[in-house]
């Protein structure tokens, strides 16, 4: 299911929140699969977003852009998707590689 979190082991509660919506994330990804979107799940809103890679990347810090580029390439090679989980209340953002199926 999930591969290595990109936040140095923190964020298990973020993955737990994502896991409840994982099938919905997969469905949303499949709707835009031809564009290979970066997915975002917002915990407070309980909403799923699909973003174009370049647009999403441009909103990140330089360090996070590098990490996303590596993770996105790995996802492309392995047939996975990149999913971010955002917790605005605790100011946390974590990303995961998730199987598309």
N, C-alpha and C positions, 0 to 999 in steps of 0.2 A: 504494500500500500504506500505508505509514506517513505520517502528516502530521507537523506540527511537534512534536518532543519538548517537553515542558513543563519541561525542566530546563536550559535555556539551552545546548543543544548538547552537553552531556555525556551519557554513557550509551550510546554506540554498542554496546558489548558487551551492554548490556541488551536492545537491540532485536535484536541477533544471536541472543541466547538465546531471545527470544520468537519469532523467525521460524521456529525449528525446531519450535515447537508451535502455530503460527498456525492451522492447520486444526483442531486440537483445541480451540483457544480459540473459533473460529467455531462449531463444533458445540455446545459448552457454552453459548455465547451464544444460539444458536437455540432451545435447550431452554427458555430463560427469556425469550425475546425480548419477549413480551407485557408483561414488567415492566421492560424497558429497563435491565438490570443494568449495573453497573460491574464490569468483569472484572479479576481479579488473577492474574498468573502469578508463582509463587514459584520462584525459580531453584534454591535448595537442595533444596526439597521436590519440585521438578518437578511441581507441582500447580497446577490451575486452579480458581479460585473465582469465583462469581458473587454479587455483593452488591447489595442494594437501595441506590439512590442516597443516600437520606437517612441511612441507617445508616452507610454508608461515609464520607460527607461529614463526619458528626459526629465521626469519629475523627481528622480532619486538623486541622492548625493553621489559624488564621483565614486566613492568606495562601493556603494550599493549598486551602481551601474556596472562596475566590473564584476561583482558577484552575480548579478542578474545575467550578464552576458555569458558567463561560464555555465550557469545553471540552465539557461535557455538552450544553449548548444547541447548540453548533456541531455536535456529533455528531447530535443530534436532527434538525436542519435538513438535514443532508447524508446521513442514512441510514447513519451510521457508528456505531461503538461506541468507548467509552473503555476502554482496557486499561492497567492499571498493571503494571509489572514490579518485583518486589522482590528485592533482594539483601541478605539479612541479614548476610552475612559482611562486606561492605563498607559496610553501612548506607546503601544507596542505594535510592531509589524514583523511578521515572520513569513518566510517562504518555504515551500515544500515542493518536491517533485512527486507527482501523483500519477498512477496508472490511469490511462484514459478509459479503460474498460472496467 
